[in-house]
Each structure stands twice: as C-alpha cells, then as structure tokens.
Amino acid sequence: MKVILRKDAQKLGKTGDVVAVKNGYARNYLIPRGMVYEANQGNLRQLEEEKKQQSKRSDKDHKISEALAAQLEKVSITIKMKVGEEDKLFGSVTSQMIAEALLEKGITIDKRQIELEDALKTLGIFDVPVKLAGGVMGKVKVWIVKE
C-alpha cells in the first residue's frame, strides 16, 4: 500500500514522502495514529495545504523568536551567590537559576532552552546562549556577584 507521511518517521522517511508499506502495518498502526494518509489525489492536495499552513506557522514562530532574541540581548541579569575563600562560589549557577532571574524580568524562558555547557562556578560576567524556536539563538548577559 502506498501512503503519504504526515510526520517524520524514523525508518520510513520525512513528512510528505510517498512510501510503500505493508497493508496491515498501514491500516493497524500508521493510519490510526495519524502518521500517514493513503496515497490518492485528494490526500495529496490536503498534504500540500498542510505544508502551506506549517510554513506560515514556522515563519511566525521565527519572527517571534527573533524579537525575543533581540529582547534578550538588551537584558542583563544579576545573580548573587555566597562565596568562600579566594572568591570561590558555594554551589554553582544553573540554567534553572538563570530562567528564574529572567522570569523576574518578565521574560519566560524554559530552563531547557538555556544552553550551559557546565554550571557557572566563578564570579564574573558571562554571555549565556539561549536556543529559541526556529533555530534562532539569543544571548543573555549574566553577572555573578558576591552576596
């Protein structure tokens, strides 16, 4: 049976591909889960319409992400931490702490979007990358100071 993929499937292909699968696999697994359409003219037209809608949505998301990235560039946050001898931090600054500080400034960012290679363990100024929707990267300036 020939089917059109609605979603990316790991072993079958990408969205919009026309692939041949066994009848039982298509009817019992793929079609009930909404992963494919049966390949016919009406469904091909429907798929084209879905692609247009997805393109509009992704363009909108990209514009919103760019605006948020520009807003993040202007923001700097200060995190006060306790320090010991030789200005070593007790603990470290994590992406959760940065997300909470951004929330206090009125910017909602999920902690998983903040891309710290390692937790910040020293005093100073850091540019922390933030991955936004549509592949847009933003940076936020983080100041870690003594409490």
QUIFEN-V618110 format. One record per pair of residues at least 4 apart in sequence whose ideal C-beta (glycine too) atoms are under 7 Angstrom apart, sorted by sequence separation. I is the first residue (numbers start at 0). J is the second residue. D is the distance in Angstrom with one decimal. If there is no record, write none. Layout:
((I,J,D) (I,J,D))
//
This chain:
((4,8,5.9) (8,12,6.5) (12,16,3.7) (20,24,5.0) (21,25,7.0) (22,26,6.0) (23,27,5.4) (24,28,5.5) (25,29,5.0) (26,30,5.8) (28,32,6.5) (38,42,6.6) (40,44,6.7) (41,45,6.5) (42,46,6.3) (43,47,6.7) (44,48,6.7) (45,49,6.5) (46,50,6.5) (47,51,6.7) (48,52,6.5) (49,53,6.2) (50,54,6.3) (51,55,6.6) (52,56,6.4) (53,57,6.2) (54,58,6.4) (55,59,6.4) (56,60,6.3) (57,61,6.2) (58,62,6.6) (59,63,6.5) (60,64,6.2) (61,65,6.4) (62,66,6.6) (63,67,6.3) (64,68,6.2) (65,69,6.6) (66,70,6.5) (67,71,6.3) (68,72,6.7) (70,74,6.7) (82,86,5.1) (83,87,5.1) (92,96,5.3) (94,98,6.2) (95,99,6.5) (96,100,6.4) (97,101,6.4) (98,102,6.4) (99,103,6.8) (100,104,7.0) (102,106,7.0) (108,112,5.4) (115,119,7.0) (131,135,4.4) (20,25,5.0) (24,29,6.4) (25,30,5.8) (29,34,4.7) (30,35,6.0) (37,42,6.2) (82,87,6.3) (92,97,6.8) (101,106,4.5) (102,107,6.1) (108,113,6.6) (7,13,5.3) (12,18,5.5) (29,35,4.3) (36,42,3.9) (82,88,5.7) (83,89,6.0) (119,125,5.8) (130,136,6.0) (131,137,5.7) (4,11,6.1) (7,14,5.6) (11,18,5.3) (82,89,6.9) (101,108,5.1) (4,12,5.7) (6,14,6.0) (80,88,5.0) (81,89,4.6) (128,136,5.7) (129,137,4.5) (4,13,6.8) (5,14,6.5) (20,29,6.8) (36,45,6.9) (129,138,6.8) (4,14,5.6) (25,35,6.4) (36,46,6.6) (80,90,7.0) (98,108,5.5) (128,138,5.7) (129,139,5.9) (4,15,6.5) (98,109,6.8) (127,138,6.7) (3,15,6.9) (4,16,5.0) (80,92,6.7) (98,110,4.2) (115,127,6.4) (126,138,4.8) (127,139,5.3) (3,17,5.5) (4,18,6.5) (78,92,5.5) (113,127,6.2) (114,128,4.7) (126,140,6.0) (127,141,5.2) (95,110,4.8) (98,113,6.2) (114,129,6.9) (1,17,5.9) (2,18,6.2) (94,110,4.5) (97,113,5.4) (113,129,5.5) (114,130,5.6) (124,140,6.5) (125,141,4.8) (112,129,5.5) (1,19,5.3) (2,20,5.9) (78,96,6.0) (112,130,5.2) (124,142,5.5) (0,19,7.0) (94,113,3.9) (112,131,6.6) (0,20,6.1) (123,143,6.0) (17,38,5.4) (76,97,6.9) (94,115,5.2) (108,129,6.1) (122,143,5.2) (0,22,4.9) (78,100,5.9) (122,144,6.6) (2,25,5.4) (122,145,6.8) (76,100,4.2) (119,143,6.1) (0,25,4.8) (76,101,6.3) (93,118,5.2) (8,34,6.2) (92,118,6.2) (2,29,6.4) (91,118,3.6) (92,119,4.0) (5,33,6.4) (6,34,5.3) (76,104,6.5) (91,119,6.0) (5,34,5.9) (91,120,4.5) (4,34,6.9) (5,35,6.0) (74,104,5.8) (97,127,6.2) (4,35,5.7) (5,36,6.4) (15,46,6.1) (3,35,6.2) (74,106,6.6) (88,120,5.5) (2,35,4.0) (3,36,4.6) (88,121,6.7) (2,36,6.5) (2,37,6.0) (3,38,5.2) (15,50,6.5) (71,106,6.9) (2,38,5.7) (70,106,6.6) (86,122,5.3) (1,38,4.0) (101,139,6.8) (3,42,5.9) (3,43,6.8) (82,122,6.7) (3,46,5.5) (97,141,6.1) (92,143,5.7) (71,129,6.0) (68,131,6.0) (76,139,6.6) (78,141,6.5) (80,143,5.9) (82,145,5.2) (67,131,5.8) (72,137,6.7) (74,139,5.8) (75,140,3.9) (76,141,5.7) (77,142,4.5) (78,143,5.4) (79,144,5.7) (81,146,5.1) (71,137,4.0) (72,138,6.3) (76,142,7.0) (80,146,6.1) (64,131,4.0) (68,135,5.3) (71,138,6.5) (75,142,6.2) (77,144,6.0) (79,146,4.3) (64,132,4.8) (68,136,7.0) (71,139,4.9) (64,133,4.8) (68,137,3.5) (65,135,5.6) (67,137,6.5) (64,135,3.9) (60,132,4.6) (61,133,3.7) (60,133,5.0) (61,135,6.6) (57,133,6.3))
//
